Structure formats: structure tokens, C-alpha cells
Amino acid sequence: MATELVIDVKNQVKQALVEVEKRNIENVFFVACGGSSALMYPSKYVIDREAQKVDAHLYSSNEFIHRNHNKLGSSSLVILCSHSGTTPETVEAAKFARQHGALAIALTNEPGSPLAQAADVVLKYEWGQEANAFTINYSILYQLVFGVLKVVENNSKFEAIETSLENLQNVFEKAVSKYQEKAEQFGQLYKDEKIIYTMASGANYGVAYSFAICILMEMQWIHSHAIHAGEYFHGPFEIIDEETPFIILLGLDETRPMEERALEFSKRYGKKLVVLDAKDFDYEGVQDEVKGYIAPLVLNYVLRKYADQLAEARNHPLSTRRYMWKVEY
Ligand SMILES: O=P(O)(O)OC[C@H]1O[C@](O)(CO)[C@@H](O)[C@@H]1O
């Protein structure tokens, strides 16, 4: 891994934590849209599980503004993310956060973007095939969140997550080489489906959500819905039959029994089940105490290969859009 980039990421996070330390942070708001929002779900899970006092909220950017949470104020840290840094709702949300006295930290791939200009602190992440896992959005967000828990509450897991993230690229590569063939089969087997559901819970739900709304609906125009494994038994399970495809994720966090229960039921009545089990990956270099948090990152990485194969088999590139960035909305 390029040492300069690692040092740069660590320095960026350190600078952000200096600003956090100047405040008396009591709550964290995760604010973004679409895929940038989905990648924040595991971080909310981390705060819910780890924090003694700080509470965490997650909102789509415009809802964050319209809802105008009563607790938003000078004791708030608002973490925003926009890959382009131009999503208007997210840029407005950063301004709104600062108007309320909150500390606004933005993650983006574009450090000169409107979002970067609207925030107090900017964290630039790398993206794409070449990017090392330590420098991507999920990783930098975890470094920030565990860093906040460390400086605000003396949480002890920052070093464990940092070391584990340094070893994440190897975990990604091993997982993909194990699953590449399955991804290719998925593309061929499911290329003509009109609807594909996804399902997960806990730290992994955001991965299911992003695959449903961004990959299947936005980029492939395939009907979808991300079903929460707990909610499955309260409506959605009526839809399962031998013809309806489900992608079911099994993670390593505390909510895994919910995902297992949903899978067991689905096996009784369904046939088109695509199961990705985080237990199948090799986590060499990842510390046990943070494995449950790392699992969604690996699931997400592997699922991206499924998306690539589906797009190729359908001859429908992931970049194709009808409305997004093309018409007024
Ligand atoms: O704010 P960002 O991350 O640039 O996102 C813009 C768009 O990109 C996506 O995340 C994926 O294309 C959409 O869901 C979203 O509308």
C-alpha cells in the first residue's frame, strides 16, 4: 500500500479529531443521500453498540433539514458524505448543520466541491479499482467514528479498527477470488429477472439497501426492495415462492440470528436464493473484536462484483441513467 496515502488518511482523521475534541459532542448525525447514505449504516450500528453516552441518528439529507431534530445544536457532530460533493440536498444539509452550531465534517471524493466548501472539515477518500481499502469511504468513516468514540468517551477500539482496516485490502482480494465464479453465475442466472429482493439486518442492512436502490433500481432498472430480516416476518415473507429471487446477507454482528431465521424460512418456500455469508471470508489481519463491523465492508465489496457481472450479462452498464443528472428533479 502506498505509504504516503496511508499517512495522509491518518493525518486527515487526526485533524478532524482535533476539531471534535474542541467541542462537547453529545450526538452524531449521519447525513447523506443514496449510496453515500447507505455506507453510513454500519457506522450508526457501531455507535449504537459502542457508545456509553453519545447517540447516533441517520437521515437522508433533505429529511435532516425538514425534520429539524430537536437535539441538533452545538453539541452535535454532523457527518455528511457525497461522492461528487455536489448533491444539493447534502450541501444544504451541511449549511443547515453549521447554522445550528454543529460541527460539520464532510467525506467526499472531490475536495474542491460545494460540499467541501460548506463543511468545517473535509475528509477526502479514494475510490475505484485502484484504491486501497484503507483509503476508501467506509474505512475513513470508521476511522473517524472510532476516533470520535475514543476522544469523547475513551472507547478502546480505535487501534483495533485501524490495524484491521490496514489489512482490509487482502481480505477483499481473497473474498473476491473465492466468489468471482459465483458472481459470474449470478449474472447469467439472474439476468432476465424483473425483480430481485435483498435482505439483511444490523450492520449489514445498509449493504442490502444500497444494492437494492442503487445497483438494482438505479443502475439496472430492476424492481427491488431491501427487506429488513426482522421485518420479513411482518409482511414481506408472504411474497416468497419458488420464482422470486432473494439476495440474503449473513453478517457476523449481534443481529445474525435474525438473518439466519429469515434464511431458514426462505429455504422452506423459496428456490432462487443467493446467499452471501460473511463467515466464508478469510479475515486474516482483522481483530476479533471488530470482525462484526468489518463484515459489511467485505459483503459490499463482493456484491459489487455481482453487480458488475449482472450488468455485463444484461448488457446494461452500471452508468446508464434515464433521469438522474439528465432532467430536472
Ligand atoms: O452525493 P453523491 O454521493 O455524489 O451521490 C449522488 C448519487 O449517487 C448515488 O449514490 C449512486 O449513483 C445515488 O444514490 C445518488 O443520488
The ligand as an ORCA input file, in Angstrom:
! r2SCAN-3c Opt
* xyz 0 1
  O     -23.994     12.671     -3.168
  P     -23.333     11.653     -4.038
  O     -22.596     10.618     -3.239
  O     -22.475     12.287     -5.095
  O     -24.487     10.810     -4.697
  C     -25.193     11.125     -5.800
  C     -25.911      9.903     -6.312
  O     -25.032      8.778     -6.346
  C     -25.685      7.619     -5.848
  O     -25.286      7.377     -4.521
  C     -25.304      6.433     -6.696
  O     -25.363      6.768     -8.064
  C     -27.152      7.986     -5.866
  O     -27.874      7.179     -4.999
  C     -27.123      9.458     -5.533
  O     -28.275     10.169     -5.927
*
